[in-house]
Amino acid sequence: MLKGIHPLLNADVLYALRAMGHGDYLVLSDTNFPSDSIARQTTLGQLLRIDAPTSAEAAAAVLSLMPLDTFIDDAAGRMEVVGKPKEVPAVQKEVQKAIDKAEGKSWPLVGIERFAFYEKAKGAYAVIQTGERRFYGCFILTKGVISPDVKY
């Protein structure tokens, strides 16, 4: 255990978060997502895991350290429900709350069609699979920057 670091963030996840640069994508996936096969196509090339039962808990842990990209409008994306792209399931509403809390403001998730999500995920830096069992618990987050005037 380390002070100030969320206990869900294991060494492999911490390495990936630190190694990522501005504009790199991070996928948070549920247990149904083809995580391993997609992860093998990412920059990191291997699947990471966070032992969190929900996507919202994993998102809160990741966003406790990783800023979202303020230069783009789609720094936080969600997989759309097939045939119902405007529908926002409970799992996505919970992650939306985690994002808003971490960023200190409303930061709407942008919908991404299922197969477009898979393609975008292949270009991610890494994929982190959570223990989320609900459908559509899949998200893509884009890493931002930390201003040099931020105090630690």
Disulfide bonds with the S-S distance in Angstrom:
none
